Amino acid sequence: MTLGPRRIRLGRRADRELRRLDPPMQRRVVAALDRLAADDPSLDVIKLTEQDMWRVRVGDWRILFDRDDAAHEIRVGRIVPRGRAYDR
């Protein structure tokens, strides 16, 4: 069931991490966020085990987020390289 377009909210940390990316990777991440907001089924979205978080893979980078279906919102917490994405 598709819920339609969602609003993307970047946390402070995710906003800072996005601004620090090189321009080509920034464009890829923003494009992935746009597709995520539109509920694109072709995205590589996986729910993380033992956490109430989801992740989207963009090359070697991961976008970590949680979803609020009631508010029709996606809250992005981190945008990090794969190696650091799953640190506790």
Backbone hydrogen bonds, N-H to C=O, Kabsch-Sander energy under -0.5 kcal/mol:
donor,donor_aa,acceptor,acceptor_aa,energy
6,R,37,A,-2.1
7,R,72,H,-2.3
9,R,74,I,-3.1
11,G,76,V,-2.6
15,D,11,G,-2.7
16,R,12,R,-2.3
17,E,13,R,-2.5
18,L,14,A,-2.6
19,R,15,D,-2.2
20,R,16,R,-1.3
21,L,17,E,-0.6
21,L,18,L,-1.1
25,M,22,D,-0.5
26,Q,22,D,-2.5
27,R,23,P,-2.3
28,R,24,P,-1.8
29,V,25,M,-2.6
30,V,26,Q,-2.8
31,A,27,R,-2.3
32,A,28,R,-2.1
33,L,29,V,-2.4
34,D,30,V,-2.4
35,R,31,A,-2.3
36,L,32,A,-2.4
37,A,33,L,-2.5
38,A,34,D,-1.4
39,D,36,L,-1.5
40,D,35,R,-2.6
43,L,40,D,-1.3
45,V,43,L,-1.5
46,I,55,R,-2.1
48,L,53,M,-2.5
51,Q,48,L,-1.0
54,W,65,F,-3.3
55,R,46,I,-2.1
56,V,63,I,-2.0
57,R,44,D,-1.3
58,V,61,W,-2.9
61,W,58,V,-2.1
62,R,80,V,-3.2
63,I,56,V,-2.5
64,L,62,R,-0.6
64,L,78,R,-2.5
65,F,54,W,-2.3
66,D,75,R,-2.1
68,D,73,E,-3.0
69,D,67,R,-0.6
72,H,68,D,-0.7
73,E,68,D,-2.2
74,I,7,R,-2.9
75,R,66,D,-2.7
76,V,9,R,-3.1
76,V,74,I,-0.6
77,G,64,L,-2.5
77,G,75,R,-0.5
78,R,64,L,-1.5
80,V,62,R,-2.2
82,R,60,D,-3.1
84,R,81,P,-1.5
85,A,81,P,-1.0
85,A,82,R,-0.8
86,Y,82,R,-0.6
87,D,84,R,-1.1
